[in-house]
Every structure is written in structure tokens, then in C-alpha cells.
Amino acid sequence: MFLFLTLYFQIFLLVSFFEKKKGVRKTEPSAITYLTTTIIVPCYNEESTVTRTVNSLLELEYPKDKLTIIIVDDGSTDTTWRVLQQYKDIPRVRLLQKNNEGSKFSALNFALQHVGTELVGVLDSDSWVKADALKNYMEFFDDESVMATIPSMVIAEPDSTLRHAQKAEYDIGLFARKSFAKLNAIYITPGPFSVFRKYVFDTLGPYQEAHHTEDAEIALRMQKHGYKIAYSEKSVVYTVGPKHLKPLIKQRVRWIYGFLRNMFDYRELLFKKKYRSLGLLVLPLGIFRIFITVVLFPLSMWLLFLPLWRWYEKLSLVGFNPTWSWNIDWFFVNVTQLQIFALIGVIFSIMTVWMGRELIGDRRKFTIDIFYMFFMYTFIAPLWLIKSSYNAVIARKENWR
């Protein structure tokens, strides 16, 4: 049943992906309306990365008189503030400093008090943008019903097995965002370069702590009030994922915990026709897939390895040596319906990686990243899903860092 629902969901997204694009018209470069924009860069102990982040904003292909950059040092204990002084004499850059309060949302709200432009965006201080990213947003903001736009997030320069796995995962995310956008079902506005109309915060209020996932909460709040969130596949932002296992699990536990707790806070979105695909399909299936993984992972591992062990024991009795032959006569291989569904799921996953890369013009359609991703999601992802689900049930708070 779980595999069937997963396949149904993947096929549903696939159909949505190829559906004719509606509601957004292509804008000629000469006809672009550049709205006044402020980009907030919250940073905490980012002495080694913040320069690249800010420089990418200064290099944006956007009118200088319409772009303001606010950098908030959120109580850093390293040399971040000293590093930021190189920008103090640039008129369109404003440096702010505050005491750390344990979560990013307070830094964002502190900066929002100094924003007077039509648009306001966020860029995490470990991320950087392509030069045309903000300009590409403008064709979406030509539509007055669009209240926010999110980018294509890409893992940059992966240098470890886990980062390679995350790269393929993020590439699948590009495909998912494209499909969700067509369904008006985007439920997260990620920290790396989401841009909003200032009107959103003027009417709905500032960021909330939201279980350290303020980027998900504000998106759910917008969906609750019928505010449209668009996706610009041409607006590419680069980020770096955790290099080692411990910080990766910590990050994902916080993400999944925040998703589950925010879903409890916004449970009125679920199973309501008013919210269409978001409330009837996308959010319920997201919760269901977490629940099923938590329940079935221990059982599936047992069912997987027990027959293999018994099979090995039987072959050992007749002198089987695993080193001398791996020839398989496929005529005698018994393929079950479960295995067929699993194989189709793998094929769909590979296809979504390809299509995600196609969206951003990445010609490397098939790389080793895909195999790393399958390993991560088979054996590692269930660990953070189980831990975050447990923490969500007992309401154990997750630390931001």
C-alpha cells in the first residue's frame, strides 16, 4: 500500500510537471519592472563564508539604486563582525549587530524593522546566488497575486560522499518544487534566497520561532491565507550541505521535527478542499511517508536480512563459496509485485534527478551522486525520521545549532 501511494504521488507530480505552464508570462528583458528590494543576510560565526555570500549579492544583475543589503551579525563569537567591516562604506549595504537569542528568526525580525522596500528576501550566510537570480524573479512578481518566490537550490562543489548524496537529493527537490508550484502547494520558503512582498509581513506579522523552522511556518501561514508562492527555476542559489554524518542527522532531525510540529500547529490545512492539492495530497502524504518509514524500517530490515542469511546458510551446506561465482540464471529469479513496485520507484527517482537537473541546465544527467543518495535514504534517512518523530511526539525541543 505504501509503495502504491508513493508511486501514485510520483506519477501525480510527473503529470503536474509536464502540464502546460499557466499564470506566468515570459517577460522580455527590456520590459522588466525592477521592484525595490532588500536582502537580509543573518549570520552567526560565518567568518569563512559570509564574504562569498555578500559578494554574490553585490554582483547581482540588478539596478544598484533598487537593491539594499542588510547584514545582521547575530551575536557571533568569532571574527564575523570584523570581516563585515569591509562593506561598511558601501552605501547600499547596512550592517547591524544584535545579541544572539538562539534562533535565526529574531535576527530576521530585527532586520525587518529597517526594511522599507517593496520586496524583502533572505539569504543564508553559507549560500550564494547566480548573478541573474533576483532579476529572474521579476517576471513572477509582475503577477500581483504572487506574494513570494523561491529559487532552485543546488549543492555546490560536493567534496564528500554525504554531500554527493545531498546533491542528488536537492536535484530531486528541483523537480518537486516545479510540480508543487503548478499545484500552488509549496509549503516551505527556504532560507537561501526566498523573496517576499513586504506586504506579507505587514499583514501576517513577522517571523515566528516555529520550532526553529521559520521558513516552513511562514509558508504555511501564507498558504492558510491564500497567498501564492511561485518557483523560479532559473534563479539558482548555491549552498553547502553538512559534510559529516553527525551534523547532517542533526540538521535533518530539526527539519523533520519542525515540519511535524508545524503541521500540528497548522492542522486545519489538512484534508480541506479549500487548500486543494496542498491539503488533500501533498501535506497528508508527507506526514504519511514519515509515519510509514518509522513503522516499517525496522521490520523491513529484518525481513530483508533474515531471508538472505537463511539463503546463505542453505547454500553453505552444499559448499557454496561467495567468491567463486556470481552467475545468475534470471529464469529462476522470483520477482514479486513488491520488488516490481520498488524497481519502478527507483526508476522514477532517477528520472526526477534528471528532470531537476534539466531545469537548471545541468547536463550531467547521470552521476555517482544518485547511488550515494539511494544508500543514504535506505540506511541513514530512517534514523533521523525516527528520532525527529519521537521528539515531535514528546515535544522535545530541538536546538538551532
Steps between C-alpha positions, in 0.01 A plus 500: 500500500782739591687432176178542302432839660860605447483407132163672464647816651805486273284451191273783615800732530628383163170589333498837677858562387413458133170684518495819295627792701230749591478828678856625441594678181850535366629854529737652247815645661410850383159470663617387844364705788765508772340531843688650791644209696677435829695180559564403863810294581487363857834362613639332808866393506527502121841665468609257229189515278327837538734682259406273212132542591504880507719529190250291304229751595717795400551336161129453431382625161258742662476882511721619785254768603228239549695248710583523870695239694456471876752278679417401857777367722297291743741513792789319333786390725757476220630775269186529287435861602858596418474332159181694427673836548627479141145591391434789740570771242277355228183717493256218422636273773385539858669320789304416813604322817292342775525257788440137414162365611548141390309502171521662157148644503594772751777627271259508205238690699765745622594573139135524387463809719745675266337394171305751293511342155232322298672162522702340777707184473727281708834345414670268748863590559625162377333542159560710189297588192546513124517851361161483326310338789317808626434636151332172405259540791350814352295322232317321781444816703341656190205285609351691792358180649851362559603582857832312512742321270749226581816397309669188372730383778810308397773336706823664387829322453422177689819364655379206709274199458223662705517824304480307174189325635349835598570636153280234339240555772492874434473434125187293567380798702517717187255269326274491805493878534408542136210258544390648834505851350261396224271356767537813717621262771841636604526465877848632573683821410863399559756729661722510192346784297125488546357843415166638624288802446542717809120496511516141629667605825296819526177299496593162650757617751871422540680167509422265787731265690301211351710218645813644332342463156371850437537450125237225505266680738480820296421296187221312679368829637494641149321193364244526779418854388497415130827673410664358188861377507680462165814315399766641266708212366739744330586669830781278625645520849793290616535363849718253687354202681650338811817311419483246781230270631440650844421857383293360211282298736470798736391724212244254368360423845437874541337521156269201545421589861410852390285369216304269730453759774399768248255256345343456842480879537346528151294182507202695368669489158465122482221329306325825410374557145576868548873423486466259209813302412694638796248392761362191329818342367840664550497560877311180598732285290802674648385407849396151393836422343681598820266286709530198272879525493517513878274197532628289214875565501587264788266236359631535145862467615408179682309362204785592266791349687335193652425328164845594372660341803290185469575482128871528571481229769327259262752561223784456745377147570563405137842661482404848380793740495400863434837572339489247218192588300240774471329365185123532527247315289222760484250230396496378858480842664160553662402866465213601726255785455672679789832484320343626177351800682836568665679483165252740342552733795876496443452574130269792580753636748774493238267671252423778748871560557544535124205736463610709795841545341338581168318792664825674589691399187722242671605262223637236739184291501642182654776510762617300798301744719185300429641178647621685809151643544335156486741373765433803722124470475499125549718477808554848645186708441278268710723582799418871494136430415466274804681740734313810382163322518574391856603853596187641337273262692654586838540868399873499568638826365781491245795737528568735211871418497 
